[in-house]
Every structure is written in C-alpha cells, then in structure tokens.
Amino acid sequence: MKTSKIAFGLLAIFLFSGVAVYFKSCQTKTETSESQTPETALLPAPTFNADSAYYFVNTQVSFGPRVPNTKAHKACAAWLVSQLKGYGCEVTEQKFVATTYDGKKLDAVNIIGSVNPSAPKRIVLAAHWDSRSIADKDNHDKDKPIDGANDGASGVGILLEIARAIKTAQSKPNVGVDIILFDAEDTGEPDGYSGPATENVWWCLGSQYWAAHKHKDNYQAYYGILLDMVGAKGAMFPHEGMSMQYAPMIVRNIWDIASRLGYSSVFIDQDGGALTDDHAFVNEVGKIQMIDIVELRPNDPKTFGAYHHTHGDNMSIIDKNTLKAVGQTVLTALYQE
C-alpha cells in the first residue's frame, strides 16, 4: 500500500455525495408513500473460518518478506499456486518484468485462480501478495524489507479462505469467481522521496500490467472487490473515495451486507479519502468496476496506522475478528448473486 495516495478524488466524492443525497431523498419519499415491506433476507453462505485465514496469513509471513527477485518471493508464489489448485481453481501465472522508480528490473507474477471458469457472469476478488522492500516509515532498519502481515498478506489470506470455503461447501455461488493476486504493488518511491518527477505511477505495477494485458482475451467481470490491509486490530473501513466515484452502488451494497451481518462497527458508513490503489487501474484501464475495502483511519494523522511501512507490520497486529468481518462479508456477497 502506497504512502501519499489520499485525496485526489475529493471533488468526485463531493459530486457523488450530492447525487446520493438526491436519490436518497427520492427513495425516502417513495417509501413513506407506500406500505413498508420486510427487508429481504440474505441468502445463506458458507461460514468463513477466521482461524484458517489467520493460518494463511501466518504462512505467507513465514516465508519471509515477499519481495520480487528473492527466494522468499519465489517460494511463496509456488505455495499460493499450489493452494489455489488444491481448492479446485483453474490457475494462471501471469509473468512479467516490472521496472521500479529507480530503474530496477523485477521478475514478477500475477497469480489468478478461477472458480467455476466456464460461468459467463464473473466477480473479481483481488489483493496484492508482495511486501514492501524497505521500512521507509520506521526509525530503524529503514533499508530492510518488512513482513507485510497486514499490508498484503491479510487480503491474500482472506481470499484463500474464501476459495477453501467454496470448495468445501455443498452449495456453490451462481457466478464465477476470479481471485487475482497482484504482484509488485508495494514497489513505489520511499517516504519523502525527492527524485526526478515522472508521469509514471511506480506503485501497483502488477495491477497496471493485468489491466492492460488481461489473463484471458476479452475478459470482463460484473464487478470486483479489492482487499488491502484488512486484518489489523481495531481496523475500520469507511467508503474509499475512488470506489465511490466508480462504483457507489456496489460500495453501498457491500456495506449493507456487512451491517446486516453485524459488522457495522468495522464497515463504517461514512466517506473516507481516495486512494491510488490496485483498483484504480482495474477501473480506469481495465474498465471493470472495482471497489477497495481498505483500512483508513480518518482521525489518525498517519492514515493507515502506525505499523504502515514499518517493521511493526507483523503478525502481532493481525486480528481474527477483523479477518472474520471482512471475509464473511465478501463471501456472503458472492452468494447473493
């Protein structure tokens, strides 16, 4: 997850807020003029196992920092492919060479696991699986890589558990699901970088590549959900700004499901800042509506929490309750389609 990526979508958020208020007003008038009807019950979904998701997060961290061009990165990639295949996914390894802000070449790979690959209607679930190569926000060992337990591994752990839950469930969702693990997301400029300015975005290199070179010709999806930093203790998830710009109805649907499941204290019904995260390129280049479930702390000057891009992003901050809230919400959403 990148450092200075808040707030470029504020105008769009303001405009969409006005539209939302208008439609909400119209809806309220309609509802008061008609007889009240009971809220439709959520269709049943498998139980999301937070213990299993925690195990998947911990296993990734145990490989060491998943920095491209390292042994830990290669070993974790092989494990991720094996896990997805074990859960019945059709797996594609999309290899590419990424160039970093300082000219380094990275051997990277996006890993795609497809559930029910023949289904015409598809949902994308995504997270980045690499970790930050430097601890640029830390006070010590700033040039060493971080574990990335929350910033990367938490989202992947949830998606692996969703794949496992679908595989073992008696009933399957009515849609195809493409789990996309983006590589080279966390490769951008260090905090406080003052090097030469360019028009390139050095973050999210895996999603940039996938959006321009999808794993299947003419690939499309109904919508997508990105998970980023979704496992920390005390995490809160307001509406991310770019998600509200491109897919406000999907945001409201997911947050409504979370509320009905009892997670309204985690999925906060308020607007947060806008981020240049992997979903930006899926929306703008890939032309697929994708929202971002991402930890944002509006009253915290550090925005993403004190652990962000430090060695404090380790297993000690991972909370099974947060994993459960996010995982059960996303899994339930799939079964409503």
MARFI-627872 format. One record per residue (C-alpha): y, z, x. Coordinates in steps of 0.2 Angstrom, whole numbers. Layout:
REM residues N
py=Y pz=Z px=X
...
***
This chain:
REM residues 337
py=0 pz=0 px=0
py=17 pz=-5 px=7
py=31 pz=5 px=12
py=48 pz=-2 px=5
py=42 pz=-11 px=-11
py=50 pz=-2 px=-25
py=64 pz=-8 px=-37
py=66 pz=-26 px=-36
py=61 pz=-28 px=-54
py=73 pz=-16 px=-62
py=83 pz=-30 px=-71
py=67 pz=-37 px=-78
py=62 pz=-20 px=-84
py=78 pz=-17 px=-92
py=77 pz=-34 px=-102
py=59 pz=-30 px=-107
py=63 pz=-12 px=-112
py=76 pz=-20 px=-124
py=63 pz=-32 px=-131
py=51 pz=-17 px=-133
py=63 pz=-7 px=-142
py=67 pz=-21 px=-154
py=49 pz=-24 px=-158
py=45 pz=-5 px=-159
py=59 pz=-4 px=-172
py=52 pz=-18 px=-182
py=35 pz=-11 px=-181
py=41 pz=6 px=-187
py=50 pz=-1 px=-202
py=34 pz=-11 px=-207
py=23 pz=5 px=-205
py=34 pz=15 px=-216
py=35 pz=2 px=-229
py=16 pz=1 px=-230
py=2 pz=13 px=-233
py=-4 pz=22 px=-217
py=-21 pz=16 px=-211
py=-33 pz=26 px=-200
py=-32 pz=21 px=-181
py=-47 pz=10 px=-177
py=-60 pz=20 px=-166
py=-63 pz=14 px=-149
py=-79 pz=5 px=-146
py=-92 pz=15 px=-136
py=-93 pz=13 px=-117
py=-104 pz=20 px=-104
py=-99 pz=36 px=-96
py=-90 pz=35 px=-79
py=-98 pz=46 px=-66
py=-84 pz=53 px=-55
py=-97 pz=61 px=-43
py=-104 pz=43 px=-40
py=-86 pz=36 px=-37
py=-82 pz=51 px=-25
py=-98 pz=46 px=-15
py=-92 pz=28 px=-14
py=-75 pz=33 px=-8
py=-83 pz=45 px=5
py=-95 pz=32 px=11
py=-81 pz=20 px=14
py=-71 pz=33 px=24
py=-87 pz=37 px=34
py=-87 pz=20 px=42
py=-70 pz=24 px=50
py=-54 pz=15 px=47
py=-57 pz=-2 px=39
py=-45 pz=-12 px=50
py=-49 pz=-30 px=52
py=-56 pz=-35 px=69
py=-65 pz=-19 px=71
py=-84 pz=-14 px=70
py=-80 pz=-2 px=55
py=-72 pz=-16 px=45
py=-87 pz=-27 px=48
py=-100 pz=-13 px=44
py=-91 pz=-8 px=28
py=-89 pz=-26 px=22
py=-108 pz=-28 px=24
py=-111 pz=-12 px=14
py=-99 pz=-17 px=0
py=-108 pz=-34 px=-2
py=-125 pz=-25 px=-2
py=-119 pz=-13 px=-16
py=-112 pz=-27 px=-27
py=-128 pz=-37 px=-25
py=-138 pz=-21 px=-29
py=-129 pz=-20 px=-46
py=-133 pz=-37 px=-51
py=-117 pz=-46 px=-46
py=-115 pz=-64 px=-40
py=-106 pz=-61 px=-24
py=-94 pz=-72 px=-15
py=-87 pz=-68 px=3
py=-71 pz=-77 px=5
py=-67 pz=-78 px=23
py=-50 pz=-82 px=30
py=-39 pz=-79 px=45
py=-23 pz=-69 px=42
py=-8 pz=-69 px=53
py=1 pz=-52 px=54
py=20 pz=-49 px=56
py=18 pz=-48 px=75
py=8 pz=-63 px=77
py=-10 pz=-56 px=77
py=-24 pz=-65 px=70
py=-36 pz=-56 px=59
py=-54 pz=-61 px=53
py=-53 pz=-55 px=35
py=-64 pz=-57 px=20
py=-61 pz=-55 px=1
py=-76 pz=-49 px=-7
py=-79 pz=-55 px=-25
py=-93 pz=-48 px=-36
py=-95 pz=-56 px=-53
py=-104 pz=-48 px=-68
py=-110 pz=-60 px=-81
py=-104 pz=-75 px=-71
py=-108 pz=-88 px=-85
py=-96 pz=-79 px=-98
py=-81 pz=-90 px=-101
py=-69 pz=-76 px=-105
py=-66 pz=-66 px=-89
py=-57 pz=-50 px=-84
py=-52 pz=-47 px=-66
py=-53 pz=-29 px=-58
py=-46 pz=-28 px=-41
py=-42 pz=-16 px=-27
py=-39 pz=-18 px=-8
py=-53 pz=-12 px=4
py=-44 pz=-12 px=21
py=-35 pz=3 px=28
py=-18 pz=4 px=37
py=-20 pz=1 px=56
py=-6 pz=13 px=60
py=1 pz=30 px=54
py=19 pz=25 px=54
py=25 pz=39 px=42
py=16 pz=53 px=52
py=23 pz=64 px=65
py=9 pz=62 px=77
py=-3 pz=48 px=82
py=8 pz=36 px=74
py=-1 pz=21 px=83
py=-18 pz=26 px=77
py=-27 pz=20 px=61
py=-29 pz=31 px=45
py=-44 pz=35 px=35
py=-36 pz=27 px=19
py=-46 pz=38 px=7
py=-34 pz=36 px=-7
py=-24 pz=20 px=-1
py=-38 pz=8 px=-3
py=-55 pz=17 px=-4
py=-51 pz=26 px=-20
py=-49 pz=10 px=-30
py=-64 pz=2 px=-22
py=-75 pz=17 px=-26
py=-70 pz=16 px=-45
py=-74 pz=-2 px=-46
py=-91 pz=1 px=-38
py=-95 pz=14 px=-50
py=-90 pz=3 px=-64
py=-102 pz=-10 px=-58
py=-115 pz=3 px=-57
py=-112 pz=9 px=-74
py=-113 pz=-8 px=-82
py=-129 pz=-12 px=-73
py=-137 pz=4 px=-79
py=-130 pz=3 px=-97
py=-141 pz=-3 px=-112
py=-126 pz=-12 px=-119
py=-115 pz=-24 px=-109
py=-97 pz=-29 px=-111
py=-94 pz=-45 px=-121
py=-84 pz=-53 px=-106
py=-87 pz=-57 px=-88
py=-80 pz=-46 px=-75
py=-75 pz=-51 px=-58
py=-72 pz=-37 px=-46
py=-61 pz=-43 px=-32
py=-59 pz=-33 px=-16
py=-44 pz=-39 px=-7
py=-43 pz=-38 px=12
py=-28 pz=-37 px=24
py=-17 pz=-28 px=11
py=-10 pz=-15 px=22
py=-5 pz=-25 px=37
py=14 pz=-26 px=35
py=28 pz=-20 px=45
py=29 pz=-2 px=51
py=41 pz=10 px=43
py=58 pz=7 px=50
py=54 pz=-10 px=57
py=69 pz=-19 px=63
py=61 pz=-35 px=70
py=66 pz=-53 px=66
py=68 pz=-56 px=47
py=57 pz=-70 px=39
py=54 pz=-76 px=22
py=35 pz=-71 px=23
py=28 pz=-56 px=15
py=16 pz=-48 px=28
py=8 pz=-36 px=15
py=-6 pz=-42 px=3
py=-12 pz=-56 px=14
py=-29 pz=-56 px=5
py=-22 pz=-57 px=-12
py=-10 pz=-71 px=-6
py=-24 pz=-81 px=0
py=-35 pz=-78 px=-15
py=-21 pz=-83 px=-27
py=-19 pz=-99 px=-18
py=-37 pz=-103 px=-15
py=-47 pz=-95 px=-29
py=-66 pz=-92 px=-26
py=-70 pz=-105 px=-40
py=-62 pz=-121 px=-44
py=-50 pz=-120 px=-59
py=-54 pz=-101 px=-61
py=-45 pz=-92 px=-74
py=-46 pz=-75 px=-82
py=-39 pz=-67 px=-98
py=-30 pz=-53 px=-88
py=-33 pz=-42 px=-73
py=-31 pz=-24 px=-68
py=-27 pz=-19 px=-50
py=-31 pz=-1 px=-44
py=-21 pz=6 px=-29
py=-20 pz=24 px=-24
py=-30 pz=30 px=-39
py=-39 pz=46 px=-33
py=-26 pz=59 px=-27
py=-25 pz=76 px=-34
py=-11 pz=78 px=-46
py=-8 pz=59 px=-47
py=2 pz=51 px=-61
py=3 pz=33 px=-66
py=18 pz=28 px=-75
py=21 pz=9 px=-81
py=23 pz=-1 px=-65
py=39 pz=-12 px=-66
py=31 pz=-29 px=-62
py=17 pz=-26 px=-74
py=29 pz=-23 px=-87
py=38 pz=-39 px=-83
py=22 pz=-50 px=-83
py=10 pz=-41 px=-95
py=19 pz=-27 px=-105
py=6 pz=-28 px=-120
py=-8 pz=-26 px=-108
py=0 pz=-11 px=-100
py=3 pz=-3 px=-117
py=-15 pz=-6 px=-122
py=-22 pz=2 px=-107
py=-11 pz=17 px=-108
py=-15 pz=19 px=-126
py=-34 pz=19 px=-122
py=-30 pz=32 px=-109
py=-21 pz=43 px=-121
py=-34 pz=42 px=-134
py=-47 pz=47 px=-121
py=-37 pz=62 px=-117
py=-28 pz=57 px=-101
py=-10 pz=56 px=-106
py=-5 pz=69 px=-93
py=-11 pz=56 px=-80
py=-6 pz=40 px=-88
py=12 pz=44 px=-91
py=21 pz=34 px=-105
py=36 pz=30 px=-95
py=43 pz=16 px=-84
py=42 pz=18 px=-65
py=48 pz=7 px=-51
py=42 pz=-11 px=-47
py=31 pz=-15 px=-33
py=26 pz=-30 px=-22
py=8 pz=-26 px=-23
py=-8 pz=-37 px=-24
py=-4 pz=-40 px=-42
py=12 pz=-49 px=-38
py=3 pz=-64 px=-31
py=-10 pz=-65 px=-44
py=4 pz=-66 px=-57
py=16 pz=-77 px=-48
py=4 pz=-88 px=-38
py=-12 pz=-87 px=-47
py=-4 pz=-87 px=-64
py=-15 pz=-73 px=-71
py=-8 pz=-59 px=-80
py=-12 pz=-43 px=-69
py=-6 pz=-25 px=-71
py=-6 pz=-12 px=-57
py=-12 pz=6 px=-60
py=-4 pz=14 px=-45
py=2 pz=31 px=-41
py=21 pz=33 px=-42
py=30 pz=49 px=-41
py=47 pz=46 px=-49
py=54 pz=63 px=-44
py=47 pz=63 px=-26
py=58 pz=55 px=-13
py=43 pz=49 px=-4
py=37 pz=39 px=-20
py=19 pz=38 px=-15
py=16 pz=56 px=-10
py=17 pz=65 px=7
py=0 pz=58 px=13
py=6 pz=40 px=12
py=3 pz=30 px=28
py=-1 pz=46 px=37
py=-17 pz=54 px=43
py=-16 pz=66 px=28
py=-24 pz=51 px=18
py=-41 pz=58 px=20
py=-55 pz=65 px=9
py=-46 pz=81 px=6
py=-34 pz=74 px=-6
py=-47 pz=65 px=-17
py=-49 pz=72 px=-34
py=-64 pz=68 px=-45
py=-53 pz=72 px=-61
py=-41 pz=58 px=-56
py=-56 pz=46 px=-52
py=-63 pz=50 px=-69
py=-47 pz=47 px=-79
py=-44 pz=30 px=-71
py=-62 pz=25 px=-70
py=-66 pz=30 px=-88
py=-50 pz=21 px=-95
py=-54 pz=5 px=-86
py=-72 pz=5 px=-91
py=-68 pz=9 px=-109
py=-55 pz=-5 px=-109
py=-69 pz=-18 px=-104
py=-79 pz=-13 px=-119
py=-65 pz=-16 px=-131
py=-65 pz=-35 px=-128
***
